[in-house]
Amino acid sequence: MIRDAAGLVAAGLAPEHRRAALEQVGARYAVAIPSAMQALIQDPADPIGLQFIPHPDELLLAPGEDPDPIGDDALSPVPGIVHRYADRALLKPLLICPVYCRFCFRREHVGPDGGLLTEADMRAALVRAAEAAGKNDADEVAACIEWGLSNPSSFPLPGVRA
Ligand code: SF4
């Protein structure tokens, strides 16, 4: 598994002169190229290489470019929740990925923070998710919290559409 600039250079996927710039990219946006993906890269400029190998230009912010293009930051009342529409919420209990596509539109959030919500953050997020789904009864919300904490890979919440 390649996780950093040194690994990219050692694997021949990036030139030595780009190492320092790629360390800066890696400090901002996570890098992960599993060996199975690495084996599919015939050339760093082929489609799979371009999908996973970081580039220094990732740190450029063009004039007029919005650093929060889909509004996740503005619409996140608590960690792990994006509440864009009144009657639904996006619950993100896990913020890690086995690969990190360079085009990922949630790349500011997927990867850099260790990937896991604390239990307190998870409880707060589950409350928001349950309320957004119309579960305002305290027992229903409590049931959603317990379900979410004990079955983190079994979403959606009980009685809630995926
Ligand atoms: S969340 Fe999807 S788009 Fe983003 S890095 Fe992972 S696989 Fe790629």
Boltz pocket constraint, residues with backbone or C-beta under 6 A from the ligand:
constraints:
  - pocket:
      binder: B
      contacts: [[A, 97], [A, 98], [A, 99], [A, 100], [A, 101], [A, 103], [A, 104], [A, 105], [A, 106], [A, 110]]
      max_distance: 6.0
